[in-house]
Amino acid sequence: MGFIIKEHFNDDVVLGIWEITEDYDTLRSFLNLDETDIETVEHFKNHQRKLEWLSVRTLLKSMLGQDSKIVYGPERKPYLKNNSYNISISHSKNLTAILISNKKRVGLDLEFMSPKILRIADKFLRPEELETIDKEQEIYHLYIHWCAKEALYKICDKVDINFVTNLNIEPFKPKEKGIITGNVNNSYMNEKFTLSYFNLKNYSIVWCYKKI
């Protein structure tokens, strides 16, 4: 199916979402991979992991209009080799998402929602956050929190971040789409972020951006 969303925010922030319906050979045909890339993708034993890897690069090419090399820093934070854009990547089941900007920090997460999150909610939420969860929309509400904290973790370069002690999501009533506020407090910063979220095909998607 390919692109299901390409949306521009502000003056230079772009969100792209790709639904993986293609097989391996079809995704592979969209890209001009070098020998290192081919070795990387063929090294994955899990077939879904191969599709994810290819879909990320296919989506990025569709967003930028050209093949672009993704490299990773020490904390597994992705970068474009030519440093032309800041980038955040997420994938879950059959969706792949990318948020890019050449002027701002970016953070993005998407997750396919399932009841399993109920078993681990106290591992990533503070007691006061748990008290605000809407029981009628419990799973969705928890996933927005999880994705929001993942997006903050990514925008803060994955450094010195504990989801419970360093991240806090201010109370909100979950809707199909909306805006929430998250706070990061660690040894590097005490900063407030505005995050956007929405629900798509049983996926929770949250992203944020801020000036560098």
LUMMIFI-44888 format. One record per residue (C-alpha): x, y, z; residue number from 1. Coordinates in nm, 3 decimals. Each point is the difference from the previous one (the first is absolute). Layout:
<sites>
c1/c2/c3/resi
X/Y/Z/NUM
...
</sites>
This chain:
<sites>
c1/c2/c3/resi
0.000/0.000/0.000/1
0.285/0.240/0.075/2
-0.071/0.353/0.119/3
-0.310/0.042/0.212/4
0.103/0.331/0.157/5
0.234/0.281/-0.100/6
-0.065/0.311/0.204/7
0.196/0.323/0.040/8
0.012/0.188/0.330/9
0.140/0.345/0.068/10
0.243/0.097/-0.278/11
0.231/-0.301/-0.024/12
-0.135/-0.294/0.202/13
-0.140/-0.293/-0.200/14
-0.171/-0.316/0.126/15
-0.019/-0.303/-0.228/16
-0.173/-0.333/0.065/17
0.030/-0.308/-0.222/18
-0.219/-0.309/0.017/19
0.199/-0.312/-0.089/20
-0.205/-0.207/-0.244/21
0.286/-0.070/-0.243/22
0.215/-0.311/0.000/23
0.378/0.003/0.046/24
0.086/0.015/-0.370/25
-0.240/0.286/-0.068/26
0.137/0.213/0.283/27
0.354/-0.087/-0.105/28
-0.071/0.116/-0.355/29
-0.082/0.352/0.121/30
0.354/0.056/0.130/31
0.354/0.032/-0.129/32
0.188/-0.180/0.276/33
0.377/-0.019/0.023/34
0.184/-0.319/0.099/35
0.004/0.092/0.369/36
-0.376/0.057/0.000/37
-0.064/-0.330/-0.175/38
0.216/-0.185/0.252/39
-0.185/0.172/0.285/40
-0.352/-0.083/-0.112/41
0.085/-0.356/-0.105/42
0.167/-0.061/0.336/43
-0.333/0.032/0.183/44
-0.141/-0.344/0.076/45
-0.351/0.129/0.067/46
-0.194/0.067/-0.322/47
-0.215/0.273/0.158/48
0.317/0.179/0.110/49
0.117/0.001/-0.363/50
-0.329/0.152/-0.113/51
0.022/0.265/0.272/52
0.355/0.093/-0.098/53
-0.092/0.031/-0.368/54
-0.323/0.189/0.073/55
0.186/0.263/0.206/56
0.233/0.077/-0.289/57
-0.279/-0.015/-0.257/58
-0.208/0.243/0.203/59
0.296/0.232/0.049/60
0.074/-0.004/-0.374/61
-0.365/0.080/-0.072/62
0.010/0.293/0.244/63
0.329/0.147/-0.123/64
-0.013/-0.099/-0.366/65
0.336/-0.181/0.012/66
0.184/-0.286/0.166/67
0.152/0.108/0.333/68
0.243/-0.185/0.223/69
-0.110/-0.056/0.362/70
0.277/-0.039/0.257/71
-0.020/-0.053/0.376/72
0.175/0.167/0.293/73
0.122/-0.167/0.322/74
-0.351/-0.005/0.152/75
-0.149/-0.143/-0.321/76
-0.139/0.341/-0.087/77
-0.049/0.026/-0.379/78
0.156/0.272/-0.213/79
0.019/0.073/-0.369/80
0.356/-0.042/-0.121/81
0.010/0.346/-0.157/82
-0.161/0.158/0.310/83
-0.263/0.166/-0.220/84
-0.287/-0.086/0.235/85
-0.069/-0.096/0.358/86
-0.194/-0.324/-0.008/87
-0.206/-0.222/0.228/88
-0.117/-0.347/-0.105/89
-0.258/-0.243/0.135/90
-0.163/-0.320/-0.121/91
-0.248/-0.249/0.142/92
-0.160/-0.297/-0.177/93
-0.097/0.133/-0.346/94
0.056/0.374/0.045/95
0.322/0.196/-0.035/96
0.025/0.369/0.091/97
0.265/0.269/-0.042/98
0.014/0.358/0.127/99
0.258/0.231/-0.159/100
0.110/0.361/0.040/101
0.309/0.194/-0.101/102
-0.049/0.266/0.269/103
-0.148/-0.176/0.302/104
0.054/-0.293/0.232/105
-0.256/-0.273/-0.061/106
-0.140/-0.299/0.187/107
-0.257/-0.255/-0.120/108
-0.150/-0.329/0.112/109
-0.280/-0.224/-0.123/110
-0.128/-0.323/0.150/111
-0.261/-0.258/-0.094/112
-0.230/-0.014/0.301/113
-0.067/-0.318/0.195/114
-0.110/-0.088/0.357/115
0.356/-0.106/0.091/116
0.074/0.360/0.102/117
-0.226/-0.045/0.303/118
0.259/-0.233/0.155/119
0.286/0.251/-0.019/120
-0.166/0.336/0.058/121
0.168/0.050/0.338/122
0.341/-0.051/-0.165/123
-0.023/0.325/-0.199/124
-0.258/0.213/0.183/125
0.021/0.179/0.333/126
-0.274/-0.076/0.257/127
-0.153/0.345/-0.059/128
-0.008/-0.067/-0.376/129
-0.170/-0.336/0.053/130
-0.269/0.170/0.205/131
-0.100/0.213/-0.301/132
-0.055/-0.291/-0.242/133
-0.352/-0.012/-0.145/134
-0.127/-0.354/0.072/135
-0.243/0.018/-0.293/136
0.290/0.059/-0.240/137
0.271/-0.160/0.211/138
0.206/-0.172/-0.268/139
0.000/0.299/-0.236/140
0.074/0.242/0.285/141
0.296/-0.211/0.115/142
0.139/-0.025/-0.352/143
-0.012/0.376/-0.048/144
0.207/0.033/0.319/145
0.244/-0.268/-0.115/146
0.043/0.148/-0.349/147
0.034/0.350/0.143/148
0.279/-0.110/0.233/149
0.172/-0.186/-0.285/150
-0.020/0.316/-0.215/151
0.152/0.206/0.283/152
0.269/-0.264/0.051/153
0.094/0.030/-0.366/154
-0.009/0.378/-0.021/155
0.232/0.014/0.302/156
0.254/-0.226/-0.174/157
-0.079/-0.302/0.222/158
0.245/0.124/0.264/159
-0.058/-0.020/0.379/160
-0.373/-0.067/-0.036/161
-0.207/-0.220/0.230/162
-0.364/-0.012/-0.104/163
-0.129/0.023/0.357/164
0.241/0.236/0.172/165
0.097/0.233/-0.286/166
-0.314/0.020/-0.214/167
-0.346/0.124/0.094/168
-0.313/0.037/-0.214/169
-0.247/0.256/0.127/170
-0.363/-0.121/0.046/171
-0.217/-0.007/-0.312/172
-0.324/-0.151/-0.131/173
0.074/-0.233/-0.295/174
-0.163/0.088/-0.334/175
0.041/-0.129/-0.356/176
0.268/0.266/-0.038/177
0.128/0.272/0.226/178
0.287/0.185/0.164/179
0.160/-0.083/0.334/180
0.286/0.134/0.211/181
0.305/-0.196/0.115/182
0.280/0.098/0.234/183
0.362/-0.117/0.000/184
0.204/0.045/0.315/185
0.346/-0.157/0.012/186
0.364/0.100/0.041/187
-0.001/0.170/-0.342/188
-0.327/0.193/-0.002/189
-0.322/0.106/0.163/190
-0.218/0.059/-0.302/191
-0.364/-0.007/-0.109/192
-0.112/-0.146/-0.335/193
-0.325/0.017/-0.196/194
-0.089/-0.334/-0.161/195
-0.264/-0.085/-0.261/196
-0.175/-0.336/-0.017/197
-0.263/-0.190/-0.194/198
-0.149/-0.346/-0.040/199
0.022/-0.179/-0.337/200
-0.106/-0.359/-0.074/201
0.056/-0.106/0.364/202
0.339/0.171/0.012/203
0.088/0.278/0.242/204
0.228/0.263/-0.156/205
0.168/0.284/0.190/206
0.262/0.252/-0.114/207
0.162/0.323/0.105/208
0.250/0.254/-0.130/209
0.186/0.293/0.148/210
0.258/0.256/-0.111/211
0.360/-0.113/0.034/212
</sites>
